[in-house]
């Protein structure tokens, strides 16, 4: 799964640490998700999307769809 977390996070002026705090996870977790080293649980995906003001389907994309 690919994601646009970094793009939306930076657009909103949030650091990885601040987003992590809002989602009750570590900064390392947000970093791992952004770098496609870890797929979040469904609940965490919804929490991230909510805190970025987008829907999950906008934030997460099937592998290979990011460049399209």
N, C-alpha and C positions, 0 to 999 in steps of 0.2 A: 504494500500500500504506500502510495506517495502522499505527501501532505504539503500544505501551504502555510503551516503554522508560523514559520519564520517571517514570511512576507506580511501576514496580517499582524503579527506581534510587533514588528518594526514599524509598520504603518501607524500603529496606535501608540508608539513610543514606550512600549513595555520591554523591560529586560527579561531574560529567561528567569531570573530569580523572582521578579515580581509576578510573572505569570504562574510560576511554580507555587508561590505563596497563595495566590488567588485560588489555585486548584488543589491546595493541600498536598503537594508532592515536592520532591527535591528538584533543585535546578538541574541536576544530572539527568533526572527523568525527562524533563522537557528537552534537554540537549539530545538525549538518545532518540526521542521521538522525532525531533526535527531532522536528525541525521539518518532516519530510517533504520536505526539499530534496534528499535523496540516498537512494537505495536501496542498502543494503549488499550486498556479495557474499554468496553462500551461506555461505562459510566464516566471514565476519565475523558474519553473523546467528547462526550456531551459537555462536560465541565469546561474543557478547553474552548470548545466552540462558543459556549455561553459567555465566557469571559472575554472572548475576542469579538463578540457581537455578530457571529455568523452561524450558519447551520452546519451540521456535521457533513452533509453532502457537498458543501462548498469547500470545506477544509480538507477533507480526505478524499483521495481519488484512487482508482485502481492503478496498479503498477503500469507505467508507460503512458498514462494519460496526462501527466503533468505538462509535458511539452506541447500538447495539442491545443 
